[in-house]
């Protein structure tokens, strides 16, 4: 026992590397914010967007997406691992019971035997080996929750982008159809003028070519809309006829001034990203693994005990043969392993340093993504008025040119040039609105989709 006391006194809890790393970010965003607000308003922004079809599509896609399902499976697996790790900190108890009746030997009276036993085993966590495993399992469990949220955010963003793309595609299709009808009208009038001898045949040929080009644009644009529909069907698993019917009846809103708000402090926003939270948990996990590897170099102490109750009845005589034991108190002391345990500590330390570098790199990348999204939003907002003026100007110019052409004061070349400019300007207005919607979606993803670890845990 004196030797045991000496060994235990020499044991000290290993020093773990820091499980938390400071987030090194600027105190404020460098790009201009489109609003002021807090992170809480970011979560599930589409449900407050006033578009029930978008909500329906996102919910449907999240329900059938394999990445979300796999993330849920990882949560269940990590929850089981956490329970196993926590169980190692507590005593292990088991109970056995049996009963028998018979003659075990000749000339021995009939006997009844009742037996029950309680076995106990407990490894005393001297240097925190089991606690380190529990901390690692906890970090892994929390990280799996963040990955589940990240998967759901990715699906929501993908559906929203496709939804806005399809809505814009339909509007562009309407613009190209109006343009094609205008070209067809010009071609028909040109044919009449050629037959009347008022125009050269070459002019009519050019008008026919322009009409064909308009029809070609309509066909191409309609195909793009069909592709967006196929993609939405694949994401949501909804029937295509039903989806088309719903999309035809939907009133898809254009990009608003502010769809949601984010925190003005970068550290607060970045901390709400699930990938950053997962990277933080990876650092905690790596730190705990260093502690576990270090603990393997120190003595391990275990304690066992048992209580047994045995009652024997034979020939009218009852005999109590109960037993109990305390121990053994066993000590395991590693002496020589050829440097294996030291190598394990060094490997764990290297993994920890990698986790820290990865975390810092992800923080820098997260800041970049938010800054880029903010720059895009600011740029698109600044371009909005100019693009609208361009479209208005070219529309008025086309109307004037068509009137002059009808009066014979403008050539077909002038009309076609005015038509091309007006079509490009109208398309630019719609594409700018789509870019702005996509920029909001990009900001939604870059800001973490409103992830909160406590809220994520409450949903599971």
C-alpha positions as CSV (number, residue, x, y, z in Angstrom):
1,X,0.0,0.0,0.0
2,X,2.8,2.5,0.6
3,X,4.0,1.9,-2.9
4,X,0.5,2.4,-4.2
5,X,0.2,5.7,-2.3
6,X,3.5,6.8,-3.7
7,X,2.5,6.1,-7.3
8,X,-0.8,7.7,-7.0
9,X,0.7,10.8,-5.4
10,X,3.1,11.1,-8.4
11,X,0.2,11.2,-10.8
12,X,-0.9,14.6,-12.1
13,X,-3.6,15.5,-14.5
14,X,-2.0,16.0,-18.0
15,X,-2.1,19.6,-19.3
16,X,-4.4,19.8,-22.3
17,X,-3.9,22.3,-25.1
18,X,-6.5,25.1,-25.2
19,X,-9.9,23.7,-26.3
20,X,-11.0,27.2,-27.4
21,X,-9.2,29.4,-29.9
22,X,-9.7,33.2,-30.1
23,X,-11.6,34.4,-33.2
24,X,-9.4,36.9,-35.0
25,X,-11.7,39.1,-37.0
26,X,-12.1,42.8,-37.6
27,X,-14.4,44.7,-35.2
28,X,-16.7,45.8,-38.0
29,X,-17.6,44.8,-41.6
30,X,-15.6,46.7,-44.2
31,X,-18.4,46.4,-46.8
32,X,-21.5,48.5,-46.3
33,X,-24.5,46.8,-44.6
34,X,-27.8,47.0,-46.3
35,X,-29.6,47.3,-42.9
36,X,-29.1,47.0,-39.2
37,X,-30.3,44.1,-37.2
38,X,-29.5,40.9,-35.2
39,X,-28.8,37.3,-36.1
40,X,-32.1,36.0,-34.9
41,X,-34.0,37.4,-37.8
42,X,-32.0,35.4,-40.2
43,X,-33.3,31.9,-39.3
44,X,-35.9,30.5,-41.8
45,X,-36.2,33.9,-43.5
46,X,-38.3,32.3,-46.3
47,X,-41.2,31.6,-43.9
48,X,-41.5,35.4,-43.3
49,X,-41.0,36.2,-47.0
50,X,-44.7,36.0,-47.7
51,X,-44.3,33.3,-50.3
52,X,-46.0,30.0,-49.2
53,X,-44.9,28.1,-52.3
54,X,-41.3,28.8,-51.6
55,X,-41.8,27.5,-48.0
56,X,-43.5,24.4,-49.4
57,X,-40.7,23.6,-51.8
58,X,-38.0,24.1,-49.2
59,X,-39.8,21.9,-46.7
60,X,-40.3,19.2,-49.3
61,X,-36.7,19.3,-50.5
62,X,-35.3,19.0,-46.9
63,X,-37.6,16.0,-46.2
64,X,-36.2,14.0,-49.1
65,X,-32.6,15.2,-49.4
66,X,-30.1,12.5,-48.7
67,X,-27.5,14.9,-47.2
68,X,-30.0,16.0,-44.5
69,X,-30.9,12.3,-43.8
70,X,-27.2,11.4,-43.5
71,X,-26.6,14.3,-41.1
72,X,-29.5,13.0,-38.9
73,X,-27.9,9.6,-38.9
74,X,-24.6,11.1,-37.8
75,X,-26.4,12.8,-35.0
76,X,-27.8,9.5,-33.8
77,X,-24.5,7.8,-34.1
78,X,-22.7,10.6,-32.2
79,X,-25.4,10.6,-29.5
80,X,-24.8,6.9,-29.0
81,X,-21.1,7.4,-28.7
82,X,-21.6,10.2,-26.2
83,X,-23.8,7.9,-24.0
84,X,-21.1,5.2,-24.2
85,X,-18.3,7.7,-23.2
86,X,-20.4,9.0,-20.3
87,X,-21.1,5.5,-19.1
88,X,-17.4,4.9,-18.7
89,X,-17.3,7.5,-15.9
90,X,-19.8,5.5,-13.8
91,X,-19.6,2.1,-12.1
92,X,-20.7,-0.9,-14.1
93,X,-23.3,-3.0,-12.2
94,X,-24.6,-6.4,-13.3
95,X,-27.1,-8.8,-11.6
96,X,-27.3,-12.5,-11.9
97,X,-30.0,-14.8,-10.4
98,X,-30.6,-18.5,-10.7
99,X,-32.7,-21.2,-9.1
100,X,-32.4,-25.0,-9.3
101,X,-33.9,-28.1,-7.7
102,X,-32.7,-31.7,-8.0
103,X,-30.4,-34.4,-6.7
104,X,-26.8,-33.6,-7.5
105,X,-25.2,-36.8,-6.1
106,X,-26.5,-40.3,-5.2
107,X,-27.7,-40.7,-1.6
108,X,-28.1,-37.0,-1.2
109,X,-31.6,-35.6,-0.4
110,X,-33.5,-33.5,-2.9
111,X,-32.2,-29.9,-2.7
112,X,-33.4,-26.5,-3.8
113,X,-30.9,-23.8,-4.5
114,X,-31.6,-20.1,-4.9
115,X,-28.7,-17.8,-5.9
116,X,-28.4,-14.1,-6.7
117,X,-25.3,-12.0,-7.2
118,X,-24.4,-8.3,-7.8
119,X,-21.2,-7.6,-9.6
120,X,-19.6,-4.1,-9.6
121,X,-16.6,-2.7,-11.5
122,X,-15.3,0.8,-11.7
123,X,-12.3,2.3,-13.3
124,X,-11.2,5.3,-11.2
125,X,-10.5,8.1,-13.6
126,X,-7.2,9.2,-12.0
127,X,-5.8,11.4,-14.8
128,X,-9.0,12.2,-16.7
129,X,-8.7,9.6,-19.5
130,X,-12.4,8.8,-19.5
131,X,-13.3,12.5,-19.0
132,X,-11.3,13.3,-22.1
133,X,-13.2,10.7,-24.1
134,X,-16.5,12.1,-22.8
135,X,-15.5,15.7,-23.8
136,X,-14.5,14.4,-27.3
137,X,-17.8,12.6,-27.7
138,X,-19.7,15.7,-26.6
139,X,-17.8,17.9,-29.1
140,X,-18.5,15.4,-31.9
141,X,-22.2,15.3,-31.0
142,X,-22.5,19.1,-31.1
143,X,-20.6,19.2,-34.3
144,X,-23.0,16.7,-35.9
145,X,-25.9,19.0,-34.9
146,X,-24.2,21.9,-36.7
147,X,-23.6,19.7,-39.8
148,X,-27.3,18.9,-39.9
149,X,-28.2,22.5,-39.8
150,X,-25.7,23.3,-42.5
151,X,-27.2,20.6,-44.7
152,X,-30.7,22.1,-44.3
153,X,-29.3,25.6,-45.1
154,X,-27.7,24.3,-48.3
155,X,-30.9,22.7,-49.4
156,X,-32.9,25.8,-48.7
157,X,-30.4,28.0,-50.6
158,X,-30.4,25.7,-53.6
159,X,-34.2,25.5,-53.8
160,X,-34.5,29.3,-53.4
161,X,-32.0,29.9,-56.2
162,X,-33.8,27.6,-58.5
163,X,-37.2,29.0,-57.6
164,X,-36.1,32.6,-58.3
165,X,-34.3,31.4,-61.5
166,X,-37.5,29.7,-62.8
167,X,-39.6,32.8,-62.0
168,X,-37.1,35.0,-63.8
169,X,-37.0,32.6,-66.7
170,X,-40.8,32.8,-67.1
171,X,-40.6,36.6,-67.1
172,X,-37.8,36.6,-69.7
173,X,-39.9,34.2,-71.7
174,X,-42.7,36.7,-71.8
175,X,-40.3,39.4,-72.9
176,X,-38.9,37.3,-75.7
177,X,-42.4,36.3,-76.8
178,X,-43.4,40.0,-77.1
179,X,-40.2,40.7,-79.0
180,X,-40.9,37.7,-81.3
181,X,-44.4,38.9,-82.0
182,X,-43.1,42.4,-82.8
183,X,-40.6,41.0,-85.2
184,X,-43.2,38.8,-86.8
185,X,-45.5,41.8,-87.3
186,X,-42.6,43.7,-88.9
187,X,-41.9,40.8,-91.2
188,X,-45.5,40.6,-92.2
189,X,-45.8,44.3,-92.9
190,X,-42.5,44.2,-94.8
191,X,-43.8,41.4,-97.1
192,X,-46.8,43.6,-97.9
193,X,-44.7,46.6,-98.7
194,X,-42.4,44.5,-100.9
195,X,-45.4,43.2,-102.9
196,X,-46.6,46.8,-103.2
197,X,-43.2,47.8,-104.6
198,X,-42.5,50.1,-101.6
199,X,-39.5,48.1,-100.3
200,X,-36.7,46.1,-101.7
201,X,-36.9,42.3,-101.4
202,X,-33.7,42.4,-99.3
203,X,-35.5,44.4,-96.6
204,X,-38.2,41.7,-96.4
205,X,-35.5,39.0,-96.2
206,X,-33.9,40.8,-93.3
207,X,-37.3,41.1,-91.6
208,X,-37.9,37.4,-92.1
209,X,-34.5,36.6,-90.6
210,X,-35.3,38.8,-87.6
211,X,-38.6,37.1,-87.0
212,X,-36.8,33.7,-87.2
213,X,-34.3,34.9,-84.7
214,X,-37.1,36.0,-82.4
215,X,-38.7,32.6,-82.6
216,X,-35.3,31.0,-81.9
217,X,-34.9,33.1,-78.7
218,X,-38.4,32.0,-77.5
219,X,-37.6,28.3,-78.1
220,X,-34.3,28.6,-76.3
221,X,-35.7,30.5,-73.3
222,X,-38.6,28.0,-73.0
223,X,-36.1,25.2,-72.8
224,X,-34.2,26.9,-70.0
225,X,-37.4,27.2,-68.1
226,X,-38.1,23.5,-68.6
227,X,-34.6,22.7,-67.2
228,X,-35.3,24.7,-64.1
229,X,-38.6,22.8,-63.6
230,X,-36.8,19.4,-63.9
231,X,-34.2,20.5,-61.3
232,X,-37.0,21.6,-58.9
233,X,-38.8,18.3,-59.4
234,X,-35.5,16.4,-58.6
235,X,-34.9,18.4,-55.5
236,X,-38.4,18.3,-54.0
237,X,-39.7,15.0,-55.3
238,X,-43.0,16.7,-56.3
239,X,-44.9,15.6,-59.3
240,X,-44.0,17.8,-62.3
241,X,-47.6,18.6,-63.4
242,X,-48.5,19.6,-59.9
243,X,-45.3,21.7,-59.6
244,X,-46.0,23.5,-62.8
245,X,-49.6,24.3,-61.8
246,X,-48.4,25.7,-58.5
247,X,-45.6,27.7,-60.1
248,X,-48.1,29.2,-62.6
249,X,-50.3,30.4,-59.8
250,X,-47.5,31.7,-57.6
251,X,-46.8,35.4,-57.3
252,X,-43.0,35.3,-56.9
253,X,-41.8,38.5,-55.3
254,X,-38.9,40.6,-56.7
255,X,-35.9,41.3,-54.5
256,X,-36.9,43.5,-51.5
257,X,-34.9,46.2,-49.9
258,X,-34.0,43.9,-47.0
259,X,-35.1,40.3,-46.8
260,X,-33.5,39.7,-43.5
261,X,-30.8,41.3,-41.2
262,X,-27.5,40.3,-39.9
263,X,-25.4,41.4,-36.9
264,X,-23.2,44.4,-37.3
265,X,-20.4,42.7,-35.4
266,X,-18.5,40.2,-37.6
267,X,-17.6,37.9,-34.6
268,X,-21.2,37.6,-33.7
269,X,-22.3,36.7,-37.2
270,X,-19.4,34.3,-37.9
271,X,-19.9,32.5,-34.6
272,X,-23.4,31.6,-35.9
273,X,-22.1,29.7,-39.0
274,X,-22.5,25.9,-38.6
275,X,-19.2,25.2,-40.3
276,X,-17.3,27.5,-37.9
277,X,-19.1,26.0,-34.9
278,X,-18.1,22.5,-36.3
279,X,-14.5,23.7,-36.6
280,X,-14.6,24.9,-33.0
281,X,-15.9,21.5,-31.9
282,X,-13.1,19.9,-33.9
283,X,-10.6,21.9,-31.9
284,X,-12.3,20.7,-28.6
285,X,-12.3,17.2,-29.9
286,X,-8.6,17.3,-30.9
287,X,-7.7,18.8,-27.5
288,X,-9.6,16.0,-25.7
289,X,-7.8,13.4,-27.9
290,X,-4.5,14.8,-26.8
291,X,-5.6,14.5,-23.2
292,X,-6.7,10.9,-23.8
293,X,-3.4,10.0,-25.4
294,X,-1.5,11.6,-22.5
295,X,-3.6,9.7,-20.0
296,X,-2.5,6.4,-21.5
297,X,1.0,7.0,-20.2
298,X,-0.2,7.1,-16.6
299,X,-1.3,4.4,-14.2
300,X,-4.9,3.1,-14.4
301,X,-6.7,2.1,-11.3
302,X,-9.8,-0.1,-11.2
303,X,-12.0,-1.4,-8.4
304,X,-14.2,-4.5,-8.4
305,X,-16.6,-5.9,-5.9
306,X,-19.4,-8.4,-5.6
307,X,-22.3,-9.5,-3.3
308,X,-23.7,-13.0,-3.6
309,X,-26.7,-14.5,-1.9
310,X,-26.9,-18.3,-1.9
311,X,-29.6,-20.3,-0.1
312,X,-29.7,-24.1,0.0
313,X,-32.7,-26.1,1.2
314,X,-32.2,-29.8,1.5
315,X,-33.8,-32.4,3.9
316,X,-35.7,-29.6,5.6
317,X,-32.6,-27.8,6.5
318,X,-32.0,-24.2,5.1
319,X,-28.4,-23.1,4.7
320,X,-27.3,-19.5,4.0
321,X,-24.1,-19.5,2.0
322,X,-24.0,-15.7,1.1
323,X,-20.7,-14.1,0.2
324,X,-19.3,-10.7,-0.5
325,X,-16.0,-9.3,-1.6
326,X,-14.4,-5.8,-2.0
327,X,-11.6,-5.8,-4.6
328,X,-9.4,-6.4,-6.1
329,X,-8.1,-2.8,-6.2
330,X,-6.0,-3.2,-9.4
331,X,-3.3,-0.9,-10.6
332,X,-2.0,-1.0,-14.1
333,X,1.3,0.9,-14.7
334,X,2.8,1.2,-18.2
335,X,6.5,0.6,-18.1
336,X,7.8,0.0,-21.6
337,X,6.1,0.0,-25.0
338,X,8.9,1.0,-27.3
339,X,7.7,4.6,-27.5
340,X,4.2,3.8,-28.8
341,X,2.4,6.0,-26.2
342,X,4.7,8.9,-26.7
343,X,4.2,8.7,-30.5
344,X,0.4,8.7,-29.9
345,X,0.7,11.9,-27.9
346,X,2.8,13.5,-30.6
347,X,0.3,12.5,-33.3
348,X,-2.6,13.8,-31.3
349,X,-0.8,17.1,-30.7
350,X,-0.2,17.4,-34.5
351,X,-3.8,16.8,-35.2
352,X,-4.7,19.5,-32.6
353,X,-2.5,22.0,-34.3
354,X,-4.0,21.1,-37.7
355,X,-7.5,21.6,-36.2
356,X,-6.5,25.1,-34.9
357,X,-5.1,26.1,-38.3
358,X,-8.2,24.8,-40.1
359,X,-10.5,26.7,-37.7
360,X,-8.6,30.0,-38.3
361,X,-8.7,29.4,-42.1
362,X,-12.4,28.8,-42.0
363,X,-13.0,32.0,-40.0
364,X,-11.1,34.0,-42.6
365,X,-13.0,32.3,-45.4
366,X,-16.3,33.0,-43.7
367,X,-15.5,36.7,-43.3
368,X,-14.6,36.8,-47.0
369,X,-17.9,35.2,-48.0
370,X,-19.9,37.6,-46.0
371,X,-17.9,40.6,-47.2
372,X,-18.3,39.4,-50.8
373,X,-22.1,39.0,-50.4
374,X,-22.4,42.5,-48.9
375,X,-20.3,44.0,-51.7
376,X,-22.6,42.3,-54.3
377,X,-25.7,43.5,-52.6
378,X,-24.4,47.1,-52.4
379,X,-23.3,47.0,-56.0
380,X,-26.6,45.6,-57.3
381,X,-28.6,48.1,-55.3
382,X,-26.6,50.9,-56.7
383,X,-27.1,49.6,-60.3
384,X,-30.8,49.2,-59.9
385,X,-31.9,52.8,-60.8
386,X,-29.5,53.1,-63.7
387,X,-30.6,49.8,-65.2
388,X,-34.3,50.9,-64.9
389,X,-33.5,54.2,-66.6
390,X,-31.7,52.4,-69.4
391,X,-34.7,50.1,-69.9
392,X,-37.1,53.0,-69.9
393,X,-35.0,55.0,-72.4
394,X,-34.6,52.1,-74.9
395,X,-38.3,51.2,-74.6
396,X,-39.2,54.8,-75.5
397,X,-36.6,54.8,-78.3
398,X,-38.1,51.6,-79.8
399,X,-41.6,53.0,-79.7
400,X,-40.4,56.1,-81.5
401,X,-38.4,54.1,-84.1
402,X,-41.4,51.8,-84.8
403,X,-43.5,54.9,-85.5
404,X,-40.9,56.4,-87.8
405,X,-40.5,53.1,-89.6
406,X,-44.2,52.8,-90.1
407,X,-44.1,56.3,-91.7
408,X,-41.1,55.4,-93.9
409,X,-38.8,57.7,-92.0
410,X,-36.6,55.0,-90.5
411,X,-34.9,52.0,-92.0
412,X,-35.3,48.4,-90.9
413,X,-31.7,48.4,-89.7
414,X,-32.5,51.2,-87.3
415,X,-35.6,49.4,-86.1
416,X,-33.7,46.2,-85.5
417,X,-31.0,48.0,-83.6
418,X,-33.6,49.7,-81.4
419,X,-35.4,46.4,-80.8
420,X,-32.2,44.6,-79.8
421,X,-31.3,47.4,-77.4
422,X,-34.8,47.4,-75.8
423,X,-34.8,43.6,-75.5
424,X,-31.3,43.6,-73.9
425,X,-32.4,46.4,-71.5
426,X,-35.6,44.6,-70.4
427,X,-33.7,41.4,-69.9
428,X,-31.1,43.2,-67.9
429,X,-33.7,44.5,-65.5
430,X,-35.0,41.0,-64.8
431,X,-31.5,39.5,-64.6
432,X,-30.4,42.2,-62.2
433,X,-33.4,41.4,-59.9
434,X,-32.4,37.7,-60.1
435,X,-28.8,38.6,-59.2
436,X,-30.1,40.5,-56.2
437,X,-32.2,37.6,-55.0
438,X,-29.3,35.3,-55.4
439,X,-27.1,37.8,-53.5
440,X,-29.5,37.7,-50.6
441,X,-29.4,33.9,-50.7
442,X,-25.6,34.0,-50.7
443,X,-25.6,36.3,-47.7
444,X,-28.1,33.9,-46.0
445,X,-25.6,31.1,-46.5
446,X,-22.5,33.1,-45.7
447,X,-24.1,34.3,-42.4
448,X,-24.9,30.8,-41.3
449,X,-28.6,30.6,-41.9
450,X,-29.3,31.7,-38.3
451,X,-27.7,28.7,-36.7
452,X,-27.9,28.5,-32.9
453,X,-26.5,25.5,-31.2
454,X,-29.1,25.5,-28.4
455,X,-31.9,25.9,-30.9
456,X,-30.6,23.1,-33.0
457,X,-30.4,20.7,-30.1
458,X,-34.0,21.5,-29.1
459,X,-35.3,20.5,-32.5
460,X,-33.7,17.1,-32.3
